[in-house]
Amino acid sequence: MRQQLTRVLRKFGLGGVPGYVIAGIVGAFIVAGVTACVTDESAIGRVVMAMNAETTQLPEKTQEELKRFAQVYDTYVADASDRERLDYFNFAYRRVRAAYVYEIEDHKMIDAAIAGVTKGKRMPGSLTPQVVVEGALHSMLAALDPHSGYLNAEEFQDSFANTKGEFGGLGIQITMEGELVKVISPIEDTPAERAGMLAGDLITHVDGVGILGKTLRDAVALMRGKPGEPVVLTVRRPGTEDFDMRIVRAIIEVKSVRHRIEGNVGYLRITRFNEKTKEGINAALTDIRDTLGTNLQGVVVDLRNNPGGLLNQSVVVADAFLDDGKIVSIKGRDGRDERSFYADPGDAIKGVPMIVLVNRGSASASEIVASALQYHGRALVMGSRTFGKGSVQTIMPMPLEGALRLTTALYYSPSNQTLQALGVTPDIMVVRDLDPEGMPARSREADLPGAIPAQRMDDDDANSHPRISERACPTVGEDKDHMLGCAIEYFKSLNEAAFLKRYAPAGQG
C-alpha cells in the first residue's frame, strides 16, 4: 500500500514532501487510515481511493456527519458539481480523526467546520469551493487546541522558512486570546523586539483595522507585507493605555545560537530550535572551550523567551551535555506510537557546572532541554516556571496543496511526566516580585482557550523552592541582565547555600 500511495502522490506532484515534528511551535509523514465514502472522480479522490485497500468502513454516525457537512457545502458553493474540494475536506477529516492525540466526537468537529463556513452571514451559493473548505478546515482544527491548524499553500511554505531559520515578517510568536492577538514572545534581534514588543502584549488593531472578530489567520494576513514596508500595531499592555507601535517589516534571519564569554563563564543564548541549532551549539561550545580551556568555571544556557521549534534539535542540545539517559519520549493517542530519545556518550564540556535560565516564555523544545538536564542533575535550572507546552505537532502535507498542523502526541520528561499545562519549575525561582501571586494572569499554556489540560495535579509547589529577587543580583552586559548576573554569582559562590545566604530573603536558603 505504501508503494501504491507513493506512486499516486508522485503523480500529483507530492512525492518526496516530508512531514516533520514540531515540539513547539513539530518526525514523520504520518499517513492516517482513511476509508471510502469519497468520490474517485477527482485527483484528490483518486489519492484517497489508493489508500483505501487496507482500511475499514467508517462508523455509520461518522458517515452521517460527513453527509451533514456535504449538505452545507452544496448550499454555499456557487457550483455544487465541483466535488474536488469536498473530497479534499473528507480526506483531511479522516486524517484528523485517525491521528489526533485524543479521540474526538464527530459531531463536534463537523459543528466547528460548519461554523467556519457560515460565519459572517454569508449568502448561500456565493462562495468558491476553496473558500468553503479552507474556512471549514481552519475552524475545525482551531477548535481542537491552540496549536492545531490548517495551513493553506502559502502558510505551508512559510512553515518551512520558520524551521530553516529565515522568513519574512515582524518577528513575533503569537496566539489568540479573547479574540485579540497575544504575543507569546518577540524573537530576539528582530523588528518587533527592537520596537519594544513584550511577551504578553495584546494587539488590538493592525493599521487601524480591528482584530476583534477575526481569526489568527486573518490577523497574520494583516500583519504580512513586503520587507521594508511599515505597519502600525495598536498594543494593549497592563498598566498603560492602548498605544501604537510602528514596526518596519523585514526578512527575519533567526540566528539560533549566540554566545560570548563572561569572565570564566561561557554564555549560550538559544533563541529557538531550528535546522541551524546543531551547528550553532557545536560552534559555540568549541569556541568557549578553545578560549577558556581549563579556566572554564561554568556554562549558562539561556532559554528565556525561546518558544520551541524542532524536536530533534532539542534532543541534540540536551545530548551535548549528557553522557547517557533518557532525554524525552513522545506518546500518541492511548500511549501508542511511543518513541524515546536517549543521550549518546560524551559530554561536550566534561562535567563543567551548568545553569539553564528559563521564564514564562520558555516553551516546548526549551522545556524538553530544561527538564532533561534538571532530571539527570546535569544543570541547575534558574528563573520562573516555564510556559507548559507539552504537545507535539505534526505537519501533514495534503494532496494538491496545503497541510494540516495537528497535535498528535504529548511529550514526556525522563521522569515519565508530561509537562503539558504544567511546565518546568526551576530549582531556584528568580522573580521580579517576590509575591508569586503578583505575576500577570493568563500567561501560560494552561490559560489558553481550548488548551489540553494537565494530566496530573501540580504537586510541585513552586513556593517550596528557594526564591530570590531578580533585582538582588548585579547586572551583566549592555542590556543590564539581572538574571544572568544571578547565574554568574552562583558560579562564584562556594555552594548553593552560600549563594542563597547572600541573595535570598531572610528565612530562605
C-alpha positions in Angstrom: 0.0 0.0 0.0 2.8 2.4 0.8 4.3 1.9 -2.7 0.9 2.4 -4.2 0.4 5.6 -2.3 3.8 6.9 -3.2 3.2 6.4 -6.9 -0.2 8.2 -6.6 1.3 11.1 -4.6 4.2 11.5 -7.1 1.7 11.5 -10.0 0.1 14.6 -8.4 3.4 16.3 -7.5 3.6 15.2 -3.9 6.3 12.6 -3.9 9.2 13.5 -1.5 7.2 16.1 0.5 8.3 15.4 4.1 6.3 15.6 7.3 8.1 16.9 10.3 7.5 17.2 14.0 7.5 20.5 15.9 8.0 20.4 19.7 6.7 23.8 20.0 5.5 25.8 17.9 6.9 19.7 15.1 9.0 13.5 12.5 7.4 11.5 10.2 4.9 11.9 7.4 2.0 10.1 9.2 -0.4 8.5 6.7 -3.6 8.2 8.7 -6.1 5.4 7.8 -8.9 6.7 5.5 -12.0 5.0 4.2 -14.2 5.2 1.2 -17.2 7.5 1.0 -15.5 10.0 -1.3 -15.7 10.1 -5.0 -13.0 8.8 -7.2 -13.7 11.4 -10.0 -11.2 14.0 -8.8 -7.4 14.0 -8.3 -7.8 14.0 -4.5 -10.5 11.3 -4.8 -8.0 9.1 -6.6 -5.4 9.7 -3.9 -7.9 8.7 -1.2 -9.1 5.6 -3.2 -5.4 4.5 -3.5 -5.2 4.4 0.3 -8.5 2.5 0.9 -7.3 -1.0 0.1 -6.4 -1.8 3.7 -8.8 0.3 5.6 -12.2 -0.4 7.1 -15.5 1.4 6.8 -16.2 4.5 8.9 -18.8 4.1 11.6 -22.3 5.0 10.4 -22.5 8.0 12.7 -19.3 9.4 11.2 -20.7 8.9 7.7 -23.8 10.8 8.6 -21.8 13.7 10.0 -19.8 13.9 6.7 -23.1 13.9 4.8 -24.2 16.8 7.0 -21.2 18.8 6.0 -21.7 17.9 2.3 -25.2 19.4 2.5 -23.7 22.7 3.8 -21.0 22.5 1.1 -23.7 22.1 -1.6 -25.6 25.0 -0.1 -22.9 27.6 0.0 -20.7 26.8 -3.1 -21.5 28.5 -6.4 -21.0 25.3 -8.3 -22.1 22.2 -6.3 -20.9 19.9 -9.2 -17.3 20.7 -8.2 -16.5 17.8 -5.8 -12.7 18.0 -5.7 -12.7 20.4 -2.7 -15.3 18.3 -0.9 -13.1 15.3 -1.4 -10.2 17.3 0.0 -12.2 18.1 3.1 -13.1 14.4 3.6 -9.5 13.4 3.2 -8.4 15.9 5.8 -11.2 14.9 8.2 -10.2 11.3 8.1 -6.6 12.2 8.9 -7.6 14.3 11.9 -10.0 11.7 13.2 -7.3 9.0 13.0 -4.2 10.8 14.2 -5.3 13.5 16.8 -3.9 12.9 20.2 -7.3 12.3 21.7 -10.5 10.7 20.2 -13.0 13.5 19.3 -16.7 13.3 18.8 -17.6 13.6 15.1 -20.4 16.0 15.6 -18.2 18.4 17.5 -15.7 18.5 14.6 -18.4 18.9 12.0 -20.1 21.6 14.0 -16.9 23.6 14.1 -16.3 23.0 10.4 -19.8 24.2 9.5 -19.3 27.3 11.7 -16.3 28.2 9.6 -18.4 28.1 6.5 -21.5 30.0 7.8 -19.8 32.8 9.8 -20.4 36.3 8.8 -23.9 35.7 7.4 -22.5 34.5 4.0 -25.1 34.1 1.3 -25.8 30.6 0.0 -24.4 29.8 -3.4 -22.0 32.7 -3.2 -18.6 31.0 -2.3 -16.0 29.2 -4.2 -15.3 25.6 -3.2 -11.9 26.5 -2.0 -13.2 29.3 0.3 -15.8 26.9 1.8 -13.3 24.1 2.5 -10.5 26.3 3.8 -12.9 28.1 6.1 -14.2 24.8 7.4 -10.7 23.3 8.0 -9.4 26.4 9.7 -12.4 26.5 12.0 -12.4 22.7 12.7 -8.7 22.4 13.5 -8.6 25.7 15.6 -11.4 24.2 17.8 -9.2 21.2 18.7 -6.5 23.1 20.7 -4.4 26.3 20.4 -1.7 24.6 18.4 -3.5 22.7 15.7 -4.5 24.4 12.5 -4.9 24.2 8.7 -2.1 25.6 6.6 -3.0 26.8 3.1 -0.4 26.7 0.4 1.2 30.0 1.4 1.2 29.2 5.1 2.7 25.7 4.4 5.5 27.3 2.5 6.1 29.7 5.4 6.3 26.8 7.9 9.5 25.6 6.1 11.0 29.0 6.3 10.4 29.2 10.0 12.1 25.9 10.7 15.0 26.7 8.4 15.6 29.9 10.4 14.7 32.6 7.8 11.4 34.2 7.0 9.7 37.5 6.3 7.7 39.4 8.9 7.8 41.2 12.2 9.5 38.7 14.5 6.8 37.7 17.0 5.4 34.4 18.2 1.6 34.8 18.6 -1.6 33.1 19.6 -5.2 34.3 20.1 -6.7 35.3 23.4 -10.1 36.7 23.9 -10.4 37.5 20.2 -7.2 39.5 20.2 -3.7 38.6 19.2 -1.5 37.8 22.1 2.3 37.9 21.8 3.9 34.8 23.3 7.3 36.2 22.8 9.2 38.6 20.5 12.1 36.9 18.6 15.4 38.2 19.7 17.0 40.8 17.4 14.0 41.3 15.2 12.0 44.4 14.3 9.3 43.6 16.9 11.8 43.3 19.7 13.7 46.4 18.7 10.4 48.3 18.6 9.8 47.3 22.2 7.2 44.5 21.9 6.9 42.4 25.1 5.7 38.9 25.9 2.0 39.2 27.0 1.2 42.2 24.8 -2.2 42.2 23.1 -2.6 43.5 19.6 -6.0 45.1 19.0 -5.5 46.8 15.6 -3.3 46.5 12.6 -3.0 49.7 10.6 -6.3 50.8 12.2 -8.1 47.6 11.3 -9.6 45.9 14.4 -8.6 42.4 15.3 -11.9 41.7 17.2 -13.9 39.0 15.4 -11.0 37.9 13.1 -9.2 34.6 13.2 -5.5 34.3 13.9 -5.0 33.5 10.2 -6.8 36.8 9.3 -4.6 38.7 11.8 -1.4 37.2 10.4 -2.5 38.2 6.8 -3.0 41.8 8.0 0.5 41.9 9.5 2.2 40.4 6.5 3.7 42.6 3.8 6.8 43.3 1.8 10.1 43.7 3.7 10.8 47.5 4.2 7.1 48.3 4.5 5.9 49.7 7.9 2.9 48.5 9.8 1.3 50.2 12.8 0.1 47.9 15.6 -2.1 49.1 18.4 -0.9 47.4 21.6 -2.7 46.8 24.8 -0.4 46.3 27.8 -1.4 46.1 31.5 -0.9 49.3 33.4 -0.9 51.6 30.3 -3.4 53.0 27.8 -3.5 51.4 24.4 -0.7 52.8 22.2 0.5 52.5 18.6 3.8 50.8 17.8 5.3 51.3 14.3 7.4 48.3 13.0 9.1 48.0 9.7 8.7 44.6 8.2 11.9 42.7 7.4 13.4 39.4 6.4 13.8 37.7 9.7 17.0 35.7 9.9 16.9 33.9 13.2 20.4 33.1 14.5 19.5 30.1 16.6 22.6 30.3 18.9 24.6 33.2 20.2 27.5 33.0 22.6 30.0 35.0 24.4 32.4 34.8 27.4 31.7 36.5 30.7 34.8 36.2 32.8 35.4 32.5 33.2 31.8 31.6 32.3 30.6 30.6 28.9 27.2 32.0 27.9 25.0 30.5 25.2 21.7 32.0 24.2 19.4 29.7 22.2 16.6 31.8 20.6 14.7 28.9 19.0 15.3 25.3 17.8 15.6 25.3 14.1 17.7 23.5 11.5 20.7 25.7 12.4 20.7 24.9 16.1 23.0 21.8 15.9 25.8 23.6 14.0 25.3 26.7 16.2 25.7 24.8 19.5 28.7 22.9 18.3 30.5 26.1 17.1 29.7 27.9 20.3 31.0 25.2 22.6 34.1 24.8 20.5 34.9 28.5 20.8 34.2 28.5 24.6 36.4 25.5 25.2 39.2 26.9 23.0 39.0 30.3 24.6 38.9 29.4 28.3 40.4 25.9 28.4 40.8 24.6 31.9 39.7 28.1 33.3 36.1 27.4 32.2 34.2 27.8 35.5 30.7 27.2 34.3 28.3 27.4 31.3 25.0 29.2 31.2 22.4 28.1 28.6 19.8 30.8 28.2 16.4 29.6 27.1 14.3 32.6 28.2 11.6 33.5 25.7 12.5 30.6 23.5 9.2 29.4 22.1 10.5 26.0 20.9 10.9 24.5 17.4 12.1 21.2 16.1 12.0 18.3 18.4 15.2 16.7 17.1 17.2 19.9 17.7 16.1 19.9 21.4 17.4 16.4 21.7 20.7 17.5 20.1 21.2 20.3 22.6 20.4 18.1 25.7 22.6 15.3 24.3 25.5 17.7 24.1 25.8 17.9 27.9 24.7 14.3 28.9 26.7 11.1 28.9 23.6 8.8 29.0 20.0 8.6 30.0 16.6 9.4 28.5 16.0 12.9 27.2 12.4 12.8 26.2 9.7 10.4 25.0 6.5 11.1 22.9 3.3 9.2 23.1 0.3 9.4 20.8 -3.3 8.5 21.5 -3.8 6.0 24.3 0.0 5.8 24.7 0.5 4.4 21.2 3.4 5.2 18.8 5.7 5.8 21.7 9.2 6.9 20.8 12.0 7.6 23.3 15.2 9.6 22.7 18.4 8.9 24.7 21.7 10.6 25.1 24.8 9.2 23.5 28.1 9.0 25.5 30.1 12.2 25.5 29.6 15.4 27.5 30.9 18.4 25.4 32.1 20.3 28.5 33.1 17.2 30.6 31.0 17.9 33.7 31.7 21.6 34.0 28.8 23.1 36.1 25.8 24.4 34.2 22.8 26.7 34.8 19.8 26.8 32.5 17.8 30.1 32.5 14.1 29.9 31.8 11.0 32.0 32.2 7.3 32.0 31.2 8.3 32.5 27.5 10.3 29.2 27.5 8.1 26.7 25.8 8.1 23.2 24.2 11.6 22.3 22.9 13.0 24.6 25.6 11.2 22.7 28.2 12.5 19.4 26.9 16.1 20.6 27.3 15.5 22.1 30.8 13.6 19.1 32.2 16.2 16.6 30.9 19.2 18.4 32.3 17.4 19.1 35.5 16.2 15.4 36.0 19.7 14.0 35.4 21.2 16.5 37.8 23.4 17.9 35.0 22.2 21.5 35.3 20.6 23.8 37.9 17.5 25.4 36.4 17.0 29.1 37.4 14.2 31.6 36.6 10.5 31.3 36.6 8.2 28.4 35.8 8.0 27.7 32.1 5.1 28.0 29.7 3.9 24.4 29.8 3.5 23.4 26.2 3.9 19.7 26.3 2.2 18.8 23.0 3.8 17.7 19.7 2.5 19.0 16.4 3.0 17.0 13.1 2.9 18.8 9.8 0.9 16.5 7.4 1.2 17.5 3.8 -2.1 17.4 1.9 -2.6 16.3 -1.7 -2.9 19.2 -4.1 -1.7 21.9 -1.7 -1.5 22.9 2.0 -1.1 20.8 5.1 -2.5 20.0 8.5 -0.7 21.1 11.6 -2.1 18.5 14.0 -1.4 17.8 17.7 -0.6 14.1 17.5 1.2 13.3 20.8 2.4 14.6 24.1 6.0 14.6 25.2 7.1 13.2 28.5 10.1 14.1 30.6 12.6 11.4 31.8 10.5 11.1 34.9 7.6 9.9 32.6 5.6 13.0 33.4 4.1 15.2 30.7 4.8 18.9 31.2 1.6 19.8 29.3 -0.1 22.8 31.1 2.4 22.5 34.0 5.9 23.5 32.7 9.2 23.1 34.4 9.6 24.5 37.9 13.1 25.9 38.4 15.4 24.8 41.2 15.8 28.4 42.2 13.0 30.8 41.4 14.2 34.3 40.3 11.3 36.7 40.2 10.8 40.4 39.8 8.2 40.4 42.5 8.8 38.1 45.5 5.0 37.5 45.7 4.3 34.9 43.0 0.6 35.8 43.1 1.7 39.2 41.7 2.7 37.6 38.4 0.5 38.6 35.4 -2.5 36.3 34.9 -3.2 34.2 31.8 0.4 33.9 30.8 0.9 30.2 30.3 -0.3 27.3 28.2 -3.0 26.3 30.8 -4.5 29.8 30.3 -5.0 29.4 26.6 -8.6 28.7 25.5 -9.0 25.1 24.5 -5.6 24.0 25.9 -5.1 20.3 26.6 -5.4 20.1 30.4 -2.6 18.8 32.7 -2.7 15.0 33.2 -1.8 15.4 36.9 -2.2 17.9 39.7 0.6 20.4 40.1 2.1 18.7 43.2 5.4 20.6 42.8 4.7 23.6 44.9 6.9 26.4 43.5 6.6 28.2 46.8 8.7 25.4 48.4 11.7 26.3 46.1 14.2 28.9 47.1 13.3 32.3 45.7 15.3 35.4 45.1 14.5 38.8 43.7 15.9 39.4 40.2 16.9 42.9 41.3 19.1 41.5 44.1 21.7 40.3 41.6 24.2 42.5 39.8 23.6 43.3 36.1 25.6 41.9 33.2 26.1 43.3 29.7 24.7 46.3 27.9 21.1 45.1 28.4 21.8 45.0 32.2 20.7 41.4 32.6 20.0 40.7 36.3 19.1 37.1 35.9 22.4 36.3 34.1 24.0 38.2 36.9 22.4 35.8 39.3 23.7 32.8 37.4 27.3 34.1 37.3 27.1 35.0 41.0 26.0 31.4 41.7 29.2 30.1 40.0 31.3 32.4 42.1 29.7 31.1 45.3 31.3 28.2 47.1 27.9 26.3 47.1 24.2 26.8 46.8 23.8 27.5 50.5 26.3 30.3 50.3 24.6 31.8 47.3 21.2 31.8 48.9 22.5 33.2 52.1 23.7 36.2 50.2 20.8 36.7 47.8 17.7 35.1 49.2 15.4 36.9 51.6 15.7 36.2 55.3 14.4 32.8 56.2 15.2 31.1 52.9 18.2 29.0 51.9 
